[in-house]
């Protein structure tokens, strides 16, 4: 004889009562209200769409808040993925701000009935393995001056065009770290997950952020391989990882290609002296900042609007808050910014020496006192000429010969390289990407010039003292 509905219901209630006694006695349960109908058995896709609609979020917004891809949200809401990962469900529940019962229902609909049963019976949740923390980026060292266009290009490469690997390249001191720190700050403000990694062997410079990674007193990495550690920390999450000074020697190097392969939801921005030469890589060369034309040398009002001058003034005012651009010092400031080629760290060092020398004396000592190209006393940084030497050393030998040939010329064209290399356009392109040469200016179209730092490096190498230091 088959059991009727009343018998089935009674047996179910008896079974639940026995289970309650087995775990420590009867439990208080809310009584159903007359308005409640039968319990829903909505699918995961239906629940997710319902909760998202209630919050008024688009699929893209939910993806951003949950640090998942919008494609993952579409697949979940269309039912193409019926058993999502428990971690992904947890991220969605956090983004949707679900209550505990709603969270349990979403987990159950996603194929985690054991978790829901344990919660109903009062059993402790299973211990989940602790995922390593992804190191966060440090705060930018200050306001980003004169790099607004480059910042927007970098953000667009990642967020608009969706490129997974962007390499920001240029000489040391050109401002790569500051630029990517500002990009990281902007993306974190938009809700992105952003991680930071800097190899332990990287050169520490004055004003640079500390090397990211575990605190000295905190837990050490789980393996000796930073790539494996980063993969474990990222998992299937979506966001941005910044690898600063990726071509530094020493421990802490990351296999960027392997990282991209094993973390398909991650975008990576790398800074270094040169590109990675990986498939799909986009290269953003960071060149010297704009310098004032000679026509502005005595116009102290318009002169302050030039990028390099604005940055120099911001550094001067850190140590001398009352410093102002005036008619009597405008000419020296303009020539000094031109002589330093608008290289941000060179401008910073020169401004640091401003406590000792006014701009007129700084300009008079330029080219004769190499100590002005390093930070003032109290910092153990390497000077800028040694930094530029590293950029020169990594280009092909034939391009180094080109650089030595044209460095002493005030300006030159690509045709002037015809007798030096088989492909002069390729040589010029390489030197421009590495930041060793720059356009001569709007008043000299199609003409280029070597950085003053490159000239000084070559002069220093020709002198007996310089040759001894090089050896």
N, C-alpha and C positions, 0 to 999 in steps of 0.2 A: 504494500500500500504506500503510495507516495505521500510525502509530507506536504502540508499546505503552507501558505505564506506565514500564518501565525506560528506554526511549529518551527519554521526556519528562523524567524526572527527571535523566537525564544531561545533556540539553541545558540544563536550568535551572541545574544546578550549573556547567556550563561558562560560561554567560552571567554568573553571579554572579562567577566567578573573573576573567573579563575586566574586569568593572566594578571589581573590587578593584584590579587592576593599573593601571587607568586613573587611580585616585585615589591611587596611591602604594604599591602592593605589597599582598601578602596581609595579611589581618586575622585576628586570633585570634578564633574564635567558640566559645562553649561547645558541647560535644558533647551531643546529646540523650540523656537517660537512658532506659533500657528502659521505665520506667513512663510516659514521656510518650507521649501519643497524638497524633493529628493536631492541628495548631494550630487553636484555636477561632476562630470568626468570629462572636462574639457581637455583637448590636446594641448601640448606645450605651445604649438604655434598660435592657437586661439588665445591662450592665457597671455602670451607675450604681447600679441597685438592689442589685447584688451588693456593691459597695464600701460603700454606705451601710449595708447590713445587717451587713457585717463590722465596721464601726465602731460599730454599735449606736446610730445616730442616727435620729431621726424626720425626716420631711420638713421640718418647721418648724425643727428644730435645724440641719439642713444648710443651709437657706435663710439662717438667721441667720449661720452661720459663713462662708458664701460671699458674703454681702451680696447675695443674690438674693431674689426673692419666692418664697413657697411655691407660688404658682400656676405659676411657671416650673419649679420642681422637678417638680410633678405633670405638666406638659406634657411634660417630657423623659422621665420614667419611663414615661409612657403611650405614648410613641412619636409623639405629635402633632407634636412638633418633632424632626426627624431630623437636621438640620444646624445645630446650635447655633453661636453665635459663638465664635470661637477664644478671646476674652477670657473668656467665660462658662465654657468648658471649663477654662481655666487656674485660675479662681477655685474651681471644684469640685475640681480636682486638689489645690489647696493645702489646701482645707478637709478633704479626705479623707486628706491626707498620703500620697499615692501615691508609689511608687518611680518612678525614671525609666522603666523598661520599662512599668509600669502607666500612667504618664502618657502615653507615646507611643501605647500601645494605645487609650486613651480618646480621644486626639486623632484617631487613624485611624478609629475607629468613628464619630466625629462628623463625618467628611467631610474630614479633613485628611491624606490619604495622602501628600501631598508633604512635609509636615513629618516624617512617619515615615520616608520614603525617604531624605530628606536626613540624618536622624540615623543610619540604618543605613549609609549610604555615607560618613559622616564629613564631609559638606559643612557649611559654616557655616550657621547658621540665618538666615533672611531677617531683615533689620533691620526691626523694628517701630517705627512712629512713637511717640515718647515722649508719653504722656498727661500733661497738666499736673497737678501735685499739687493736691489739694483742701486749702486751709488748714485746719489743725486748731484747735479752740477752745482758748483759754488756760485755765489752771487757775482754779477759783473763788477769789475773794479771801479766803475763809475759810469757816468752817462756816455753813450756812444756818440761821438762828435764826428760829423762829416762822412758817415758811412751809411746813410739812410738808404741810398739806392742799392748798395750791395746787400744790405740786410733784407730788403724786399725781394731781391732776386733769389737769395738763399731760401727764404720762406716759401716763395712760389715754387721753387724746384721740388721742395718736399711736399707741400700741402696741395698745390694746384696741379702740378704735373705728376706727382706721385713717384718721383725718382727715388729708388731705394738706396743709392749710394751717390753722395755728393762730396767731392774732395775740394777743400778750400786750400789753395797752394800759394806760396810766395816766400820771400826771404824772411828770416827771423826778424822780429820787431816790426813787421808790417801791419800787425793788428788782427791776425787770424783768430787767436784765442778770444779776444774781446768780442769779435763779431759773432762767433758761434755761441758764446755765453749769452749775448743779448738775444740771439735767436732762440736759445733754450728757454730763456726767461719768458719770451713772448708766447711760445708754444705751451709752456706750463700754465700760463695764465688762461690759455684757451682750453685747458683740461687735458692736454696731452700727457702721457707718461713719458718722461725724459730721463735718461740715464747718462752717466758721465764716466769716462775712463781715460786716465793719463798714465802712460808707462812710467814705472818707477825710475827708469834710467834717463828720463827727459831732463833737459837743462832747465834749471830754475832761474827765473829772471826777476828783476826788480819789479814789484807790483803785480807779478803773475799770481794766479790762484794756486793754492796748495795742490799737490798731487792727490787726485781722488783715490779712494780705496778705503780699506779698513782703518779705523783709528788705531794709533799705536797700542792702546790698551784694550782694544776690542778684538773680536774673533778674526783670525787669519783666514785667507782664502782656503777653500776645501781642497784644492789641487794646486799643482805648480803650473798649470796651464791656464792663463787668463781667458783664453777662448772658451774652454770648457766651463769655467766659472761664470762667464757672462751668459752663455747659453742656458745654464741652470737657473740663473737669476731672471732671465727674460722669459723662457718657456714659450708659450703660445701667445703671449701678450703682444699688443700692438702699440707702437709709439716711436720714439726717436732715441738713438744712442749716439752720443758724441764721443769720438776717439780723438783726443787732442795730442798733437806732436807724435803722430803715428810712426814716423820714420826715425824716432830716437833710438839710439843704441842702448843696450842693456836689457834687463828683464822687463816683462810686462807687455811684450809685443803681442798683438792680436792678429789672427788669421782672418782678415775681413771677409774674404770669399767664403770661408767655411762658416763664419758667423751668419752671413746672409742666407746661406743654404739651409742652416739648421733652425733659423728663426725667421720664417717667412713673413711674419707680421711686422717686422722691425725695419725702420728706415735708419740709415747710418750716415752721419756727417763726419768726415775725417779732415783733420788739419795736418799739414806737413810741407816739406820743402818741394815735394814733387807728387805726382798723381800715383794711384795704385795700379793703373793699367789693367783694370778688371772689366769684364763685359757689363755693359749698362751704366758704367760710371759717367757722371757728369762732373766736369772740372770748372771750378770758379776761381780764376786767377785774381788774387788780391794785389793790386798794384799801389804805387805811391799815391798819396792824396794830391789833389790839385794845389798848385803853387801860384802865387800872384804874378801877373804879368808886370813888366817893368813900368807900364803906364800907371799902375796903381801905387807905386812906391811912396808917393807923398799924399795919397788920399786916405787918411786914417779912418774915415767913416766906411768907405766901401771895402777897404783892406780887411777889416774885421769879419767880412762875410765870406772870405775865401777859406776853404776847408782847413788847409794846413795852418793858417794864421789863427783861426778860431781854436784849433786844438792846442797850439802853442800858448795862446793866452789863457786857456783853461788850466793848463799845467802851471803857468806862472802864478796864477791867482791862488793856487793851493798853498804856496809858501809865502806869497806876497799878495794878500787880499786887495790891497789898494792899487795894484798895478793896472795901468790903463794905457791904451794905445793913443799916442798923442802925435802932434806934428813933428816934434823933435826926435821921436824914437821910431816912427813908422817906417822910415827908409831902412834902418838897420834890421828891424823885425822882418820886413819883406825880403831883404836880401838873405837873411839867415835862413828863413823858411825855404827859399829857393836853393840855397847851398846845401841844405839837408834833404832836398828832393821830396819833402813832404812825407818822409818816413816817420810813422808815429812814435816809435821808440827813440829815434834820434831827436825828435822835437821834445820828447819828455826829458831826456837826459840834458839837453841844452837848457831847458827851463829850470831843471834842478840846479844847474850851475849858476842860474840867475841870481841866487843869493850872494854869490861871490863877485860876479861880473855883470854889469848892465849889458843890454843887447849890443851896444856899440863895441864894447870890449870883447864880447863873445864872438862877434863877427870878425874883429881884428885878429883874434887868436885862431880862428877856424883855419884848418889846413896845416897849422904849425904845432898845435897841441892835441895829440891824439887822445889824451885823457878826457877831453870833452866828449868823446864818443863812447864813454862808459858812464855808469851811474856815479853820482857823488859818493864820497867816503861813507862806509858803513854797509855797503852791499857787495857781496862776492860774485856778482854776475860776470859773465864773460862780456868783453866789449863788443861793440857792433861790428868791428872789422873782422873779428874771428867768426862771428855769426854769418857774415856775408861770405867769408871764405868757404864755409860749408856748402852754401848754395852754388858757388862757383865750382867746387870740386865734384859735384854730382852730375854736371853736364858733360857731354862727350868732349873728348880732347880737341876735336876739330872746332867745336864751338867756343872752347876756351881760347883758342888761338884767334878766332874772330874777335872775341871780346877784348883781348889784349891789343889787337890791331886798331880797333876803333875807339878805345876808351879815352885816348887823349884828344880826340877830335871833338869840337864843340857840338857838332851834329852831322848826320850822314843819312843817306837813303839806302834802300835795299839794293839798288844797283851798284852801290859802292862795295858790295860784298861779292860781286861776281867773280873776281879773281882770287877769292879766298876759299870758297867752298863750291861744290858742284850745284847745290840747291840753296841759294841765298835766302829764299823765302822761308824755307824750313828752319834755317839757322836763326833768322830773325824771330820767327814764331816761338821757337824754343826759349830764346833769351827773354822774350816778352813774358811768356807763361811763368818762367822762373823768377821774374821780377828784377832782372839784372839790368835791363834797359827800359826806357819809357819814351813815349812820344815827346818830341822837343817842345811842343806847344801849338796852340791854335794859330799862332802867327807864322809857324813854319810847318805847313802841311806836308805829310809824307816824309817827314824827317824825324830821326830818332837820336837819342843820346844815352850814354851809359850813366848809371847812377854815380853821383859823387863819391859814394861809399866804395864803389868798385874802383874808381880812379885812385882813391886813397889807399885801398888795399894793394893795388899794383905798385904804387909809389913806395909803400912801406916794404913790399917784398924786394924792391930793387936796392934799398939801402942796406949797408952792411949789418946794422943792428936788426933790421927787419928780417934779413936772410938768416941771421943767427937764431932769431926767435922761431922762424919757420922750421929750422932744422931741429 
